[in-house]
Amino acid sequence: RVLSGSRESTLELTRLRQVGVNRARFLYRNGIKTPADVVALGSADALFAVLKKLPSNVTDALLAKTCIDVFDSAKKHLVEKIEDVQDIISSSQKKRKSIEMI
């Protein structure tokens, strides 16, 4: 958190590719507070519409590419979280079975 200069509320967003402190704060102020909120937008085009409002020197083509990267990164982040939960559940079930065998 200290290294990125991010507030705790926007920290999860700064873990996404192409999302720094400023972009994370802008997304947060616009109701997009987590990677799940990014994915809930439905597409990189919807994210583009939001980020287009952020004052920037970035061309539309570069912003569109950035939005694709951010959207893909958010989806990957969610898949990794799901896999982590599945691993925890599987580990818990294995422990329970080994305890039952005793």
C-alpha positions, -999 to 999 in steps of 0.1 A, spaced: 0 0 0 28 24 9 48 15 -22 19 22 -46 7 53 -28 -27 38 -28 -54 41 -2 -66 9 13 -100 14 -5 -84 14 -39 -56 -11 -33 -74 -41 -49 -79 -21 -81 -42 -11 -83 -33 -49 -85 -48 -49 -120 -26 -43 -150 -26 -7 -163 -43 6 -131 -23 30 -110 -33 52 -82 -50 79 -102 -70 55 -124 -79 35 -93 -92 66 -75 -112 76 -106 -128 42 -109 -135 41 -72 -152 75 -73 -173 63 -102 -186 33 -83 -161 7 -96 -145 -4 -64 -132 -40 -70 -121 -61 -99 -155 -78 -97 -171 -44 -104 -148 -40 -135 -160 -74 -148 -196 -65 -139 -194 -37 -165 -197 -65 -190 -170 -54 -215 -139 -34 -221 -160 -10 -242 -181 -2 -211 -149 4 -191 -137 27 -220 -169 48 -216 -161 53 -179 -123 59 -183 -129 83 -213 -142 108 -187 -108 108 -170 -87 138 -182 -57 124 -200 -34 129 -229 -40 93 -240 -54 87 -275 -86 68 -278 -68 39 -295 -44 36 -266 -72 39 -240 -91 12 -258 -61 -11 -256 -56 -2 -219 -93 -10 -212 -89 -45 -228 -58 -51 -206 -76 -39 -175 -108 -59 -182 -87 -91 -190 -67 -86 -158 -98 -82 -137 -112 -114 -151 -80 -133 -145 -79 -119 -109 -114 -132 -102 -105 -167 -117 -75 -168 -94 -96 -160 -64 -121 -187 -73 -93 -212 -77 -80 -202 -43 -114 -208 -27 -117 -241 -44 -83 -252 -31 -93 -242 4 -125 -262 1 -107 -292 -13 -81 -291 15 -107 -287 41 -126 -317 28 -94 -338 27 -87 -329 63 -122 -338 74 -120 -372 56 -87 -380 73 -102 -370 107 -132 -392 101 -109 -422 93 -93 -419 127 
